[in-house]
Amino acid sequence: MSLSIQQTRSRLSDLMDAVKDVVFPLYSDRKEEAARASIRSSLTELTGADVAQAFLDEDLKDICHLICTDVEAIAQNDPAADDRKEIVYCYPAVTAMLHYRTAHALLLRGVRVLPRMLTEWAHGMTGIDIHPGATIGSHFAIDHGTGVVIGATAIIGDHVMLYQGVTLGAKNFRYDESGRPIDQPRHPILEDNVTVYSNTSILGRVRIGHDTVIGGNVWLTHDVPPNSRILQGKAVYAPHFTGGDGI
C-alpha cells in the first residue's frame, strides 16, 4: 500500500532525524544501532528494502564523511563560529547540506520525487535551494546562506565557499520537438578552491577555474581561467541629485 502525503512527510522527518543522529553521534542521545534501525524502517517504507540496505551499507558512510568536512570548512571560514556544536545546531548550511547529501544519494539510487521533497524541505527551513541532482565535493561551505540557488546540473569541486544570494543557474535551455525543455548540462562548473561572494549570479554551462575569487554583485556568463579575481565595477559617487534624478 502506498503512503499518503502526510505519512511520507512523517517518514522523511524520521529519516532525517536518524541520519543526523548517525552523522553527529556526539550530539545525539540515541544509540547508533537505534538510529540505523530507524533509517532502515523509514527507507523500507519509502523506497523498498533493497534501497534501504544499499543506503545503510554504502551511502551513509560517505554522507557522514562529507558532512563532517562541510562542518570543518564552515569552522575554518567563519571566525564567528565558536565550536563545532554551534555549527551543527545553528548553521543553516549544515541542515541544507545534510538534506542535500541524503537526497543526492537517494537520487543516484533511482529514487524519484523523494529527493526533491527533502531538498525543498531544507529550502523552506534555510532559504538555501540545492537541487539533489547537483554534484558537490567535500569541504563545502555556505556562509549565511539565504537566497543561495544551486541548479540540477551544477558541478562543484572541493573546498568551495559561497556567500548569501549566490545563484548557480541556467542561462537558457533548448526544447525538443514536442516543446518540452531538454534536460541537459546547463549550470556552472566550479573547480576546487573557488570563493563566490554575495549576490553574484553565475549562469550557463561555464567553468570557473580553480583558486578563483569572484566578488559580490557580479553577473557572469563566461568561463574564467584558474587563479582569477573577478570584481564588479567601482561604485560611482554622485552626491548632487534629488528626487531620484541620476539613478
Buried (B, 14 or more C-beta within 10 A) or exposed (E): EEEEEEEBEBBBEBBBBBBBBBBBEEEBEBEEEBBBBBBBBBBBBBBEEEBBEBBBEEBBEEBBEBBBBBBBBBBEBBEEBEEBEBBBEEBBBBBBBBBBBBBBBBBBBEBEEBBBBBBBBBBEEBBBBBBBBBBBBBBBBBBBBEBBBBBBBBBBBBBBBBBBBBBBBBBEEEEEEEEEEEEEBBBBBBBBBBBBBBBBBBBBBBBBBBEBBBBBBBEBEEBBEBEBEBEBEEEEEEEEEEEEEEE
